[in-house]
Amino acid sequence: MSLIKDKKKEIKRFIKFGTVGLIGSVIDFGIFNLFTIVFHVAAIASSTVSFALAVINNFILNRFWTYPETRQTPIYKPLLQFVIVSCLGLAIRIPLFAWLEKMLIPLAAKIIPNVLTPTIVGHNVSLALVIAVVMMWNFLVNRFWTFKNVPA
């Protein structure tokens, strides 16, 4: 019975983590598009800034909502671990983003001409795909390293 209870608790925790990730994704997309479309900042630089701001948001929400048990522990160790995991996630994200956008921008130009610019579509589809990949990385590594002492 404990195994089922533990599994339900982990599923609930993953749903919370996913919700936090969704909020982080809104921040990520919003900042990314603000920087690339409004301020004309290069996509990789915009992606890095938007990622960093989303990570800060995600750490705070995960610490206080997804893993509330960690509130009583000093912040420095889980913050450092979270940042390390996130930086490794960024190292996955940047080359994957660059590779995807090179394929998706020309594809977007063929599929949806004159609706949105192919660059905007290619960038945003690339961003959505890398967010999904990095979210799984972040959940698994943070769960089993950063927040490993939190009972299931």
C-alpha positions in Angstrom: 0.0 0.0 0.0 2.9 2.3 0.8 4.3 1.8 -2.8 0.9 2.9 -4.3 0.8 5.9 -1.9 4.4 6.8 -2.8 3.6 6.5 -6.5 0.6 8.8 -6.2 2.6 11.3 -4.2 5.3 11.3 -7.0 2.7 11.7 -9.7 1.2 14.7 -7.8 4.7 16.1 -7.4 5.4 15.7 -11.1 2.1 17.5 -11.9 3.1 20.3 -9.6 6.6 20.4 -11.3 4.9 20.4 -14.7 2.6 23.3 -13.6 5.6 25.2 -12.4 7.3 24.4 -15.7 4.3 25.7 -17.6 4.5 29.0 -15.7 8.2 29.0 -16.4 7.5 28.3 -20.1 5.1 31.3 -20.3 7.9 33.5 -18.8 10.4 31.8 -21.2 8.3 32.4 -24.3 7.3 35.9 -23.2 10.8 37.2 -22.5 12.2 35.4 -25.6 9.6 36.9 -27.9 10.0 40.3 -26.3 13.7 40.3 -26.8 13.7 38.8 -30.3 10.7 40.6 -31.8 10.7 44.0 -30.0 14.3 44.5 -29.1 15.8 42.5 -32.0 18.2 40.6 -29.8 19.7 37.4 -31.4 17.7 34.2 -30.8 20.4 32.4 -28.8 21.1 35.4 -26.5 17.3 35.9 -26.0 16.9 32.2 -25.3 19.6 32.3 -22.7 18.1 35.3 -20.9 14.6 33.9 -21.0 15.8 30.6 -19.7 17.6 32.2 -16.8 14.5 34.2 -15.7 12.4 31.1 -16.0 14.9 29.1 -13.9 14.7 31.7 -11.1 10.9 31.5 -11.1 10.9 27.7 -11.2 13.4 27.3 -8.3 11.3 29.6 -6.1 8.0 27.9 -7.0 9.4 24.4 -6.8 11.0 25.1 -3.4 7.9 26.5 -1.9 5.1 24.4 -3.7 6.4 21.3 -5.3 9.0 20.4 -2.6 7.7 22.4 0.5 9.6 20.0 2.8 12.8 21.9 1.7 11.7 25.2 3.2 13.3 24.3 6.5 16.7 23.5 5.0 19.3 26.1 4.1 18.8 27.4 0.6 22.4 27.5 -0.6 22.8 23.8 -1.4 19.6 23.1 -3.3 19.9 26.5 -5.1 23.5 25.6 -6.2 22.3 22.1 -7.3 19.3 23.6 -9.1 21.5 26.1 -10.9 24.0 23.3 -11.9 21.2 21.2 -13.3 19.7 24.2 -15.1 23.0 25.1 -16.6 23.4 21.6 -17.9 19.9 21.9 -19.2 20.9 25.1 -20.9 23.9 23.2 -22.4 21.4 20.8 -23.9 19.0 23.5 -25.0 21.3 25.9 -26.9 22.7 23.4 -29.5 19.3 21.6 -29.8 17.6 25.0 -30.3 20.1 26.1 -33.0 19.8 22.8 -34.8 16.0 22.8 -34.7 15.6 26.4 -35.8 17.8 25.7 -38.9 15.3 23.0 -40.0 12.1 24.7 -38.8 12.5 28.2 -40.2 12.6 27.0 -43.8 9.8 24.5 -43.1 7.7 27.3 -41.6 8.3 29.5 -44.7 6.7 26.7 -46.8 3.8 25.9 -44.6 2.6 29.3 -43.3 3.7 32.0 -45.6 2.4 35.5 -44.9 0.7 34.6 -41.6 3.6 34.9 -39.2 7.2 35.2 -40.2 8.9 31.9 -40.6 11.6 33.0 -38.2 9.1 33.7 -35.4 7.4 30.3 -36.0 10.6 28.4 -36.3 12.0 30.0 -33.2 8.9 29.3 -31.1 8.4 25.7 -32.3 12.1 25.1 -31.6 11.7 26.7 -28.2 8.7 24.5 -27.4 10.5 21.4 -28.3 13.6 22.2 -26.3 11.5 23.2 -23.3 9.9 19.7 -23.3 13.3 17.9 -23.5 14.9 20.1 -20.8 11.9 19.8 -18.6 12.2 16.0 -18.4 16.0 16.4 -17.7 15.4 19.0 -15.0 12.6 17.0 -13.3 14.6 13.8 -13.1 18.0 15.2 -12.1 16.5 17.7 -9.6 14.3 14.9 -8.1 17.1 12.5 -7.6 19.9 14.9 -6.8 18.7 18.4 -5.7 15.6 17.1 -3.8 16.8 13.5 -3.1 16.2 13.9 0.6 12.5 14.7 0.2 10.5 11.5 1.0 8.4 10.1 -1.8 
